[in-house]
Amino acid sequence: MPAPLSLEEILHFLLETPLFGDLDAHELSEVVHIMQVQGLRQGQTVFAENQEGDAWYVVYEGQCIVTKETSFAGAREIARLEPRSCFGEMAILDGSPRSATVVAGSDVVLFRFPRDHFLSLLDTQTLAAYKLIHQMAKLLCQRQRLLNQRLGDVLGDQSIDEHGVIRRNIGKLLDSFSVSE
């Protein structure tokens, strides 16, 4: 694993990460206070589908692979997450089980934000937590709009036969939007 990160390196990275873009230096320091740095080797599991959602993450270095179990084809890769990608944020908002599995696609360094620490930050009514929730909501809205567009594209395809192609395309579409968990 790489050498320990300095506070300056962490702050610089987060300031350039869209999810944290609305935070000022003081607010960012509140968030960094609850953050954990987690290193994983290639192939290690960050979390598995259906596990309790106990944290959300930001990729600092490396790549993560998101897979989803499907009834049609078993586990399928649905996304690759690069640095500055966030994932697992639905667990912060609703405490739901993970909707996909995330595995280190290479050696990775992740910033982990435990749900209980984040909820404590919310309980103190800090502006930083509310700004992050606002950014998470915007991200989820973007994902929902893209899902709606792709679903419309699939359902609008005149060459779809009623059984096979629709089922495969909708399965692919639904699988591809479990990225955040």
Secondary structure, DSSP 8 states (H G I E B T S, - for coil): ------HHHHHHHHHTSGGGTT--HHHHHHHHHH-EEEEE-TT-EEE-TTS---EEEEEEES-EEEEEEETTTEEEEEEEE-TT-EE-HHHHHH----SSEEEESSSEEEEEEEHHHHHHHHHTT-HHHHHHHHHHHHHHHHHHHHHHHHHHHHHH-TT--TTHHHHHHHHHHHHHT-TT-
